[in-house]
């Protein structure tokens, strides 16, 4: 049996702006995982997880392609991953096999509520890892990311795909999204194979591992209120045309802020990192005010205010609207009183650590103008 895991993620800075190609964000991989187990099968395969209540749902092939009855399919990210990887494998001359998949997730609580740690991205990366391992195909973090991005684009994802970068590259990552229209055109080009496409330079894409200062501490608070990233992103997009020149200025200010934060990581400057976290929080709150979207909820505001009173630089993480907030502080800062006050406000400290494993080749992808 083959087992492959991928870590969850959190956004540190650059949310919403990162949806625009070439606009940077910082994301981080965490030590909570989705694990995919794969075992060869005969004649037909199956997929099971808690999302199917542990029931194994069968799949087969029609005309040589992966097929699962859509009326029974709770696994859209998994099944689309399998379809994309099998196309890639056939281009390598591989003979396709049947297999059973089992998915286990640590990215939600015991009641099944998601923490907002990027489960769709992690399950996609873990599935692709398992498949490539099963077929004995060597892979890099870049290949994992690109196959996963093609998968999510095929499912009409409106996200930035930064979760895929964190789950494939691991650790702290500076990230900018590729040009979607370019990639869609390449995918629809009848003369373009996946093998060629993953080897090409993708315009605007940037994935650069960062080294955090040794004295930097990341703390995560969960508000207990799950949020829909897809819904919140759509809401902000719907309001863009009504925000006059604000959105263009927001994009510029976010790019400046995150680029300064990336420089601060490279210079190991915690004070500057914290300064830019506070700047980014202000930008996101302004975006929420202008768009009418509740990015920093009351619970997230309480989380941040409490953290700031103990010298932590805090903000919402990801699309906001609930889920998690993050705090960047120094190792010597007192945190137990902060956690006590969080608990009194119904905020749960998630005792997670940054995850980085060095076994996957992780050559950075840098913007051509960097």
Secondary structure as UniProt FT lines:
FT   STRAND          2..13
FT   TURN            15..16
FT   HELIX           17..19
FT   TURN            21..22
FT   STRAND          24..41
FT   STRAND          45..48
FT   HELIX           50..52
FT   TURN            53..54
FT   STRAND          57..62
FT   TURN            63..64
FT   STRAND          65..67
FT   HELIX           70..72
FT   HELIX           76..91
FT   TURN            92..93
FT   STRAND          98..105
FT   TURN            110..111
FT   HELIX           119..134
FT   TURN            135..136
FT   HELIX           141..154
FT   TURN            155..156
FT   HELIX           162..169
FT   STRAND          172..176
FT   HELIX           180..187
FT   TURN            190..191
FT   HELIX           194..199
FT   TURN            203..204
FT   STRAND          206..210
FT   TURN            214..215
FT   STRAND          216..222
FT   HELIX           229..239
FT   HELIX           240..243
FT   TURN            244..245
FT   HELIX           246..266
FT   TURN            267..268
FT   HELIX           270..291
FT   HELIX           298..308
FT   TURN            309..311
FT   STRAND          313..316
FT   TURN            318..319
FT   STRAND          324..330
FT   TURN            331..332
FT   HELIX           336..344
FT   TURN            345..346
FT   STRAND          348..349
FT   TURN            368..369
//
